[in-house]
Amino acid sequence: MLMAHPAVLRNLIEQYETLTALGAENGGPEVRRRLDDLAYTLCVSTGTRDVDAALIAARHQLPGARPEDDSLLTA
């Protein structure tokens, strides 16, 4: 499987998270379309089928990512 360049993944993640934080899903049609396009591109770039899995996969492909998901571990 081809892998997206980390800089591309980082950019996609940042754009998606910014639009989500700004409430793009409740915005106009152009903004919602951009959010949908970003979600689709993230899925294609990571070989996943939903945006949540794509975000996780993309983050794990970035330099410095941990090999194990410790998000469920308590401090």
CYANA upper distance limits for C-alpha pairs under 8 A (distance plus 0.5 A):
  3 MET  CA     45 SER  CA      7.29
  3 MET  CA     46 THR  CA      7.64
  4 ALA  CA      8 VAL  CA      7.05
  4 ALA  CA      9 LEU  CA      7.04
  4 ALA  CA     45 SER  CA      6.30
  4 ALA  CA     46 THR  CA      8.01
  5 HIS  CA      9 LEU  CA      6.94
  6 PRO  CA     10 ARG  CA      6.52
  6 PRO  CA     61 GLN  CA      7.26
  6 PRO  CA     62 LEU  CA      5.85
  6 PRO  CA     63 PRO  CA      7.73
  7 ALA  CA     11 ASN  CA      6.68
  8 VAL  CA     12 LEU  CA      6.73
  9 LEU  CA     13 ILE  CA      6.61
  9 LEU  CA     42 LEU  CA      7.99
  9 LEU  CA     45 SER  CA      8.34
  9 LEU  CA     58 ALA  CA      6.55
  9 LEU  CA     59 ARG  CA      8.36
  9 LEU  CA     62 LEU  CA      8.04
 10 ARG  CA     14 GLU  CA      6.62
 10 ARG  CA     58 ALA  CA      8.27
 10 ARG  CA     59 ARG  CA      8.28
 10 ARG  CA     62 LEU  CA      7.81
 11 ASN  CA     15 GLN  CA      6.64
 12 LEU  CA     16 TYR  CA      6.55
 12 LEU  CA     38 LEU  CA      7.03
 12 LEU  CA     41 THR  CA      8.44
 12 LEU  CA     42 LEU  CA      7.28
 13 ILE  CA     17 GLU  CA      6.49
 13 ILE  CA     42 LEU  CA      8.32
 13 ILE  CA     55 LEU  CA      7.30
 13 ILE  CA     58 ALA  CA      8.18
 14 GLU  CA     18 THR  CA      6.47
 15 GLN  CA     19 LEU  CA      6.71
 15 GLN  CA     38 LEU  CA      8.12
 16 TYR  CA     20 THR  CA      6.60
 16 TYR  CA     35 LEU  CA      6.87
 16 TYR  CA     38 LEU  CA      6.64
 16 TYR  CA     39 ALA  CA      7.70
 17 GLU  CA     21 ALA  CA      6.47
 18 THR  CA     22 LEU  CA      6.72
 19 LEU  CA     23 GLY  CA      6.84
 19 LEU  CA     24 ALA  CA      5.68
 19 LEU  CA     35 LEU  CA      7.24
 20 THR  CA     24 ALA  CA      6.04
 20 THR  CA     25 GLU  CA      7.45
 20 THR  CA     35 LEU  CA      8.26
 23 GLY  CA     27 GLY  CA      7.25
 24 ALA  CA     28 GLY  CA      8.20
 24 ALA  CA     31 VAL  CA      6.38
 24 ALA  CA     32 ARG  CA      6.32
 24 ALA  CA     35 LEU  CA      7.47
 25 GLU  CA     31 VAL  CA      8.14
 25 GLU  CA     32 ARG  CA      5.96
 25 GLU  CA     35 LEU  CA      7.91
 26 ASN  CA     32 ARG  CA      7.95
 27 GLY  CA     31 VAL  CA      6.47
 27 GLY  CA     32 ARG  CA      6.74
 28 GLY  CA     32 ARG  CA      6.74
 29 PRO  CA     33 ARG  CA      6.44
 30 GLU  CA     34 ARG  CA      6.74
 31 VAL  CA     35 LEU  CA      6.81
 32 ARG  CA     36 ASP  CA      6.67
 33 ARG  CA     37 ASP  CA      6.56
 34 ARG  CA     38 LEU  CA      6.63
 35 LEU  CA     39 ALA  CA      6.69
 36 ASP  CA     40 TYR  CA      6.63
 37 ASP  CA     41 THR  CA      6.59
 38 LEU  CA     42 LEU  CA      6.57
 39 ALA  CA     43 CYS  CA      6.73
 39 ALA  CA     50 ASP  CA      8.29
 39 ALA  CA     51 VAL  CA      5.91
 39 ALA  CA     54 ALA  CA      8.46
 40 TYR  CA     44 VAL  CA      6.71
 40 TYR  CA     51 VAL  CA      7.95
 41 THR  CA     45 SER  CA      6.41
 42 LEU  CA     46 THR  CA      6.64
 42 LEU  CA     51 VAL  CA      7.34
 42 LEU  CA     54 ALA  CA      6.15
 42 LEU  CA     55 LEU  CA      7.57
 42 LEU  CA     58 ALA  CA      8.00
 43 CYS  CA     47 GLY  CA      6.24
 43 CYS  CA     48 THR  CA      5.33
 43 CYS  CA     49 ARG  CA      6.20
 43 CYS  CA     50 ASP  CA      6.81
 43 CYS  CA     51 VAL  CA      6.60
 43 CYS  CA     53 ALA  CA      8.40
 43 CYS  CA     54 ALA  CA      5.57
 44 VAL  CA     48 THR  CA      7.12
 44 VAL  CA     49 ARG  CA      8.40
 46 THR  CA     54 ALA  CA      6.29
 46 THR  CA     57 ALA  CA      6.67
 46 THR  CA     58 ALA  CA      6.74
 47 GLY  CA     54 ALA  CA      8.06
 48 THR  CA     53 ALA  CA      6.78
 48 THR  CA     54 ALA  CA      6.07
 49 ARG  CA     53 ALA  CA      7.79
 49 ARG  CA     54 ALA  CA      7.83
 50 ASP  CA     54 ALA  CA      6.69
 51 VAL  CA     55 LEU  CA      6.53
 52 ASP  CA     56 ILE  CA      6.92
 53 ALA  CA     57 ALA  CA      6.57
 54 ALA  CA     58 ALA  CA      6.39
 55 LEU  CA     59 ARG  CA      6.61
 56 ILE  CA     60 HIS  CA      6.80
 57 ALA  CA     61 GLN  CA      6.94
 58 ALA  CA     62 LEU  CA      7.18
 59 ARG  CA     65 ALA  CA      7.22
 60 HIS  CA     65 ALA  CA      5.64
 60 HIS  CA     66 ARG  CA      7.38
 60 HIS  CA     67 PRO  CA      7.81
 61 GLN  CA     65 ALA  CA      7.22
